[in-house]
Amino acid sequence: MKSSLSVLVSSTMLAALAACGGGGGDSPSNPAGDKVTITSANQDQVVRASVNAGLSVSMAQGRAGGASPASVADRTHALGAVLERAMTAGRGSRKGIESASVHPSVSGSDTQPCGFSGSLTVSVDDHDGNNALSSGDVISVSFAQCKDSATSTMNGAISITLTGTPTATQFAANANFQNVVVVQDGVTSTIAGNVTVAENDTDLDTVTTLDVGSGGLTASTASSGYNDSVSFASGFVIRTDEATSGARTSVSLSGTMSAQSLGGSITISTPQALVQLSTDNYPSAGQVIVTGATGSAVRATVLDNTQVRVELDANGDGTYESTATVAWTSLIV
């Protein structure tokens, strides 16, 4: 789970340029779930909503020490942080749970102190009774004011059902987030819903795919300067491919999402994956297309690691009638 968050942030941010609610995104006449008409009326608002979306569901670890957006990314990739922490705890608990008796029970639990303060409780259902993590096993983790650092806190619960036996090169599971709340450096993220997770490692790269499950996934983010809730529809897919060397990361997005701040939904696709080099703060290649109500659309094409070309098709006739070139720095709120 080593994907680069700044690429994901940039991709969802590009997608956001399209979704500008007709007549104002906050109108109660355009409830969440209805497609947003794409104009230029509320671009800034949608950019922020989409960045929130990317941050909340990222599996990324971010680029340590980087400039914006990495500095923002490093403190808000809540979903990835929770899943990583839960799996680490689950693996660590196996030995303690199994040593409870000569013939360990199929199920067991273990309460562990967190690194700084608080605790977490891990329950393992060894579904096949083989005393090892394998397909069908369920790892349930409950966080109680769990602080692994002075600036991070986790509360809530997550249930992970393995759909394959974990190896050094593969990991597959269904993860159910039960109102997990993560506070990191003043940013509070709340996650509820389920995703399937698949990771494949080779000598060349690590490919991680998140697929939102039935019932969808919601993620809210609140800080001193931002507050929004984003919902991903079932089937929304985020695919991240990171070179083992760490020199390149690419991200593809596909599916429908809505945001409370928009009062409606947009559909996102990436005909060309967004690619970012480890030496850059922003992607240097890729393309995102966002569609809204009545076929309205925006196509955002990365020109280089400093600029993006944004084209608007407001009337949905397939012709992009307006074009603007914007700096990556202007897209980060």
C-alpha positions in Angstrom: 0.0 0.0 0.0 2.6 2.5 -1.2 0.8 4.7 -3.7 1.5 8.4 -4.0 -1.3 10.5 -2.7 -0.3 13.7 -4.4 -1.1 12.1 -7.8 -4.5 11.0 -6.5 -5.2 14.4 -5.1 -4.3 16.0 -8.5 -6.5 13.6 -10.4 -9.6 14.2 -8.4 -8.9 17.9 -8.5 -8.8 17.8 -12.2 -12.0 16.0 -12.3 -13.5 18.6 -10.1 -13.0 21.4 -12.6 -16.0 20.0 -14.5 -18.6 19.8 -11.8 -19.8 23.3 -11.4 -23.4 23.3 -10.3 -25.9 25.0 -12.5 -27.5 27.9 -10.6 -25.3 27.2 -7.6 -24.1 23.8 -6.2 -25.7 24.4 -2.8 -29.2 24.7 -4.0 -31.6 22.3 -2.1 -33.4 21.7 -5.5 -30.3 19.7 -6.6 -30.0 17.0 -3.9 -27.1 14.7 -3.6 -27.4 12.0 -6.2 -28.7 14.2 -9.0 -26.2 15.0 -11.7 -24.6 18.5 -11.4 -24.8 20.7 -14.5 -21.2 21.5 -15.5 -20.5 25.3 -15.8 -17.8 27.6 -14.5 -20.0 28.9 -11.6 -18.5 27.0 -8.6 -15.2 25.6 -9.8 -13.3 26.5 -6.6 -15.9 24.8 -4.4 -15.9 21.6 -6.5 -12.1 21.5 -6.6 -12.0 21.5 -2.8 -14.7 18.8 -2.7 -12.8 16.6 -5.1 -9.5 17.0 -3.3 -11.3 16.0 -0.1 -12.5 12.9 -1.9 -9.1 11.9 -3.0 -7.5 12.5 0.4 -10.2 10.6 2.3 -10.0 7.3 0.3 -6.3 7.3 -0.6 -4.1 4.2 0.1 -1.1 6.5 -0.1 1.7 7.3 2.2 2.5 10.7 0.5 5.9 12.1 -0.2 7.8 12.9 3.0 9.2 16.3 3.2 7.6 17.5 -0.1 5.9 20.8 -0.8 2.1 21.2 -1.3 0.2 19.0 -2.0 2.3 16.4 -0.3 2.4 18.3 2.9 -1.4 18.2 3.0 -1.5 14.7 1.7 0.7 13.3 4.4 -1.8 14.2 7.1 -5.1 13.2 5.7 -5.0 9.8 3.9 -7.3 8.4 6.5 -8.6 5.3 4.8 -5.2 4.0 3.9 -3.8 4.8 7.4 -6.7 2.9 9.1 -6.4 -0.2 6.9 -2.7 -0.3 7.2 -2.8 0.0 11.0 -5.5 -2.6 11.3 -3.6 -5.1 9.2 -0.4 -4.5 11.1 -2.3 -5.0 14.4 -4.0 -8.2 13.0 -0.7 -9.8 12.0 0.8 -8.9 15.3 -2.1 -10.4 17.2 -2.0 -13.8 15.6 0.9 -15.0 17.8 -0.7 -13.6 21.0 -4.1 -15.1 20.2 -2.7 -18.5 19.2 -0.5 -18.9 22.3 -3.6 -18.6 24.6 -3.6 -22.4 24.8 -2.0 -25.4 23.3 -5.1 -25.8 21.1 -6.1 -22.3 20.3 -9.8 -21.6 19.6 -11.0 -20.6 16.2 -11.7 -17.1 17.5 -9.7 -14.9 19.9 -9.1 -11.3 20.8 -6.2 -9.2 21.9 -6.1 -5.7 23.3 -2.9 -3.8 22.5 -1.6 -0.3 23.6 -1.1 2.2 20.9 2.3 3.8 20.4 1.5 7.0 22.2 -1.7 6.4 24.2 -5.0 4.7 24.0 -5.6 1.1 22.7 -7.0 -1.1 20.1 -8.6 -4.5 20.3 -8.1 -7.1 17.6 -10.4 -10.0 17.1 -9.4 -12.8 14.7 -11.9 -15.3 13.4 -9.7 -18.1 12.0 -12.5 -19.4 9.7 -10.7 -22.6 8.6 -9.0 -23.2 11.9 -5.5 -23.4 10.3 -3.9 -21.0 12.9 -2.7 -18.7 10.1 -4.1 -15.7 8.2 -5.8 -17.1 5.1 -8.8 -16.6 2.8 -12.1 -16.3 4.7 -10.5 -15.2 8.0 -12.0 -12.0 9.5 -9.9 -9.5 11.3 -11.9 -7.0 13.4 -10.2 -4.0 14.9 -11.7 -1.5 17.4 -9.9 1.7 18.1 -10.3 3.5 21.5 -8.6 6.9 21.4 -5.7 5.1 19.7 -2.8 7.6 19.3 0.4 6.4 17.6 1.7 9.9 17.7 0.9 13.1 19.6 -1.0 14.5 16.6 -3.0 11.4 15.4 -6.0 9.7 16.9 -8.2 6.8 15.7 -11.6 5.8 17.0 -14.2 3.4 15.6 -14.0 -0.1 14.1 -13.0 -1.8 10.9 -13.7 -5.4 9.8 -11.4 -7.0 7.2 -12.4 -10.2 5.5 -9.6 -11.8 3.6 -10.6 -12.9 0.1 -7.2 -14.5 -0.5 -4.3 -15.8 1.6 -1.8 -12.9 2.1 1.6 -13.4 0.6 4.7 -11.2 0.2 3.4 -10.2 -3.2 -0.4 -10.2 -3.0 -3.1 -9.0 -0.6 -6.9 -9.2 -1.2 -9.7 -8.3 1.2 -13.1 -6.7 1.8 -12.9 -3.9 4.3 -15.9 -2.5 6.1 -15.4 0.9 7.9 -17.8 1.4 10.8 -17.8 5.2 11.4 -14.1 5.3 11.8 -12.9 8.8 12.9 -9.3 9.8 12.2 -7.8 13.0 13.6 -4.4 14.0 12.1 -2.8 17.4 12.5 -6.1 19.2 13.0 -7.9 17.4 10.2 -10.8 15.1 11.2 -11.9 12.4 8.7 -14.9 10.1 9.2 -15.2 7.0 7.0 -18.2 4.6 6.7 -18.9 2.0 4.1 -17.0 -0.8 2.3 -14.4 -1.4 -0.3 -12.6 -4.3 -1.9 -8.8 -4.0 -1.8 -6.4 -5.8 -4.1 -2.6 -5.2 -4.1 -0.1 -7.0 -6.3 3.6 -6.5 -5.9 6.3 -7.3 -8.5 10.0 -6.4 -8.8 8.9 -3.5 -11.0 5.8 -2.0 -9.4 3.0 -2.2 -6.8 -0.5 -2.0 -8.1 -3.3 -1.2 -5.7 -7.0 -1.2 -6.6 -9.9 0.0 -4.5 -13.4 -0.9 -5.6 -16.3 0.7 -3.6 -18.7 -2.0 -2.6 -22.5 -2.2 -2.4 -24.0 0.5 -0.3 -21.2 2.9 -1.3 -18.6 4.7 0.8 -18.8 8.1 2.5 -16.0 10.2 3.8 -16.2 13.5 5.5 -13.4 15.9 6.2 -13.4 18.8 8.7 -10.7 21.3 9.5 -10.4 25.0 10.4 -10.8 26.0 6.8 -12.8 23.1 5.2 -15.8 21.0 5.9 -17.5 18.6 3.4 -18.9 15.1 3.0 -18.3 13.0 -0.1 -20.0 9.8 -1.2 -18.6 7.3 -3.7 -21.2 5.2 -5.5 -20.8 1.4 -5.7 -18.3 0.4 -8.3 -16.1 3.6 -8.0 -12.6 2.4 -8.7 -9.2 3.9 -7.8 -6.2 2.2 -9.3 -2.7 3.2 -8.3 0.5 1.9 -9.9 3.7 2.8 -8.2 7.2 1.9 -9.5 9.2 -0.1 -7.0 12.0 2.4 -7.3 9.6 5.1 -6.3 10.5 7.1 -9.4 6.9 7.1 -10.9 3.3 6.8 -9.8 0.2 6.7 -11.9 -3.4 6.9 -10.9 -6.7 6.0 -12.7 -10.2 6.9 -11.5 -13.6 5.6 -12.7 -17.1 6.0 -11.4 -19.6 8.4 -9.8 -19.2 10.5 -6.7 -21.2 13.2 -5.0 -20.4 15.9 -2.5 -22.6 17.7 0.0 -21.0 21.0 -1.0 -22.1 20.4 -4.6 -25.6 19.2 -4.0 -25.2 16.6 -6.7 -22.9 14.1 -8.5 -20.3 13.9 -11.2 -18.9 10.9 -13.2 -15.1 10.7 -13.5 -12.9 8.8 -16.0 -9.2 8.9 -16.9 -8.6 8.0 -20.5 -4.9 8.5 -19.8 -3.7 7.7 -16.3 -2.1 10.6 -14.4 1.6 10.1 -14.0 3.8 11.9 -11.5 7.6 11.6 -11.1 9.1 11.4 -7.6 11.0 14.6 -8.3 7.9 16.6 -9.1 5.1 18.0 -6.9 2.5 17.6 -9.6 1.7 15.1 -12.4 3.4 15.7 -15.7 1.1 13.6 -18.0 -2.5 12.3 -18.1 -6.1 13.3 -18.8 -9.3 13.4 -16.8 -12.9 13.7 -18.2 -15.8 14.6 -16.0 -19.4 14.4 -17.1 -22.5 15.9 -15.5 -26.2 16.5 -16.3 -27.3 16.7 -20.0 -24.0 15.5 -21.2 -22.1 18.5 -20.0 -18.4 17.7 -19.6 -14.9 19.0 -18.9 -11.7 17.5 -20.2 -8.5 18.3 -18.3 -5.2 17.5 -19.9 -1.9 17.7 -18.1 0.6 19.7 -20.2 3.5 19.3 -17.9 4.3 19.4 -14.2 3.3 23.0 -14.0 0.2 23.5 -16.2 -3.1 21.9 -17.1 -5.4 22.6 -20.1 -9.1 22.7 -19.2 -11.8 22.4 -21.9 -15.5 22.9 -21.2 -18.4 21.4 -23.1 -21.3 23.1 -21.2 -24.1 22.1 -23.6 -23.1 18.5 -24.0 -22.9 18.5 -27.8 -19.4 16.9 -27.8 -17.6 20.1 -28.7 -15.4 21.8 -26.1 -16.3 25.4 -26.7 -13.9 27.0 -24.2 -10.3 26.4 -23.3 -8.1 27.7 -20.5 -4.6 26.9 -19.4 -4.1 27.0 -15.6 -1.2 26.5 -13.3 -1.2 23.4 -11.0 -0.5 25.8 -8.1 -3.8 27.5 -8.8 -5.7 24.2 -8.4 -4.6 23.6 -4.8 -6.8 25.3 -2.3 
